[in-house]
Amino acid sequence: MSKKQNPETERRHYKRIPFIAEVILSRDDEQWSCRLLDISLKGMLIDKAEGVPSTVSESFSVSLLLSEDISINMQASISHSTDGRYGLVWKNIELEGLTHLRRLLELNMSDADEINRELAELG
């Protein structure tokens, strides 16, 4: 007999790590500062900023500011919008950014091998 999975479990395939940082969304000549709430290998959850378009699938350039010298830059789109928050999913990410993201997740996961399993599933 097969066991039916919860749809919410299926959607949360990659472990989310709570992490507070500044995120800059930009599109065309507009820019918005938002607060990161959590992050995974496939996306992030941020607080909405005033004036940010909230259409699902809306695309942005995203910079996650880790320090004055280090940021993770990617293209992302809105996957969902609820309760004053946006879920963003990566469309593409620079190699250097992926390296920083991997390290950030490794440092914050209780099981360091879990990040390697998730990375293997991306391929």
N, C-alpha and C positions, 0 to 999 in steps of 0.2 A: 504494500500500500504506500503510495507516495505522500509525502508530507507537503502540504500547501504552505508556501512562505507568505509572510506578511508583506504587502506591497511597500510599506515604509522601510522595511528591512532591505528589500531589493534596491530601493533608491539610494540608500546610505551604504553603498558598497565600499567607499573609502573612508577611513577613520578621520573624524574631524578633531582638530586640536584647538582648544580655546587659546586665543592669542590676541592681545590688545595692541594695536598699532594704527598709524595713520595710513589711509589709502587715498590716493588721488585718482579720481575718474576724470577722463577728458574725452571730448569729442568735438571735432571742428575747432572752433575758437573758445569753447566753454570748458570750464574746469570746476570740479567740486571736491571738497575735502570730506571724507567719511571716516568712520571708525570701524576697523576690523574687529569682528567678534570671534570668529573661528575660521580655520583654514584646513584644506585637505589637498591631496594630490590633484584633484579635479576641479576645485573651486573654493569659494569663500563665502562667508556670511558677513554682511556689513550693515550698519545703521544707515538709513536713508538720509541724504542731505537735502536741504531745501532746494527745490528747483530741478532736481535730477529727473529726467524722463523715466517713467515707470513702466513702459511697455515691455512685456515679456519678449525676449529675443533682441531687445535693444543692445547694440554693441558699443563698447568703450575701449579706450586705451586705459590700462590700469597700472599704477605704480604703487607697490607696497613698500613703504619706507621703513627699513629695518634700522638704519642709523644715518648719520649725515653723509656717509660715503657709500652705503649699500642700499640698493633697492631691487625689488623683483619686478620686472616689467613684462606685461603680457597684454594680449587682446582677450576680452571676455564679453560675455553677453548675460543678460538677466535671465535666470531660469525660473525664478518665482519672486513674488513680492507680497509679503504679509506682515502685519503687525509692526509697521515702521521699519522693516528690514528688507534687504535684497539678498537673494541667493544668486551668486555669479558663478558661471562655469567657464573654464578656460577654452578659448578657441585656438590660441597658440601662445607659446611662452618661449622666451629666449633661452638658449642653452645655459648661459651663466645664471639666469634667474631660476631655472630648474635645479641647478646645483645648489643655490642658496635655499630654495624651497625644501629640497631633500634634507639638507643639513638641519634646517629649522625643525622639520618633522622628526628627524632622528633624535634630536635633543629633547623633544617634548613627548615622545611616545614611550610607554612603559616597556614595550617589546621592540627592540631595535631591529629585529628580523622582519617585523611586520611591514616596515617601509619597503624592504626588498621584495616581499611578496606582492605588494601593491604596485611597485614599479614594473615587475614582471608581467602583471596583468594589463598594464597600459600598452605593452608592445604587441 
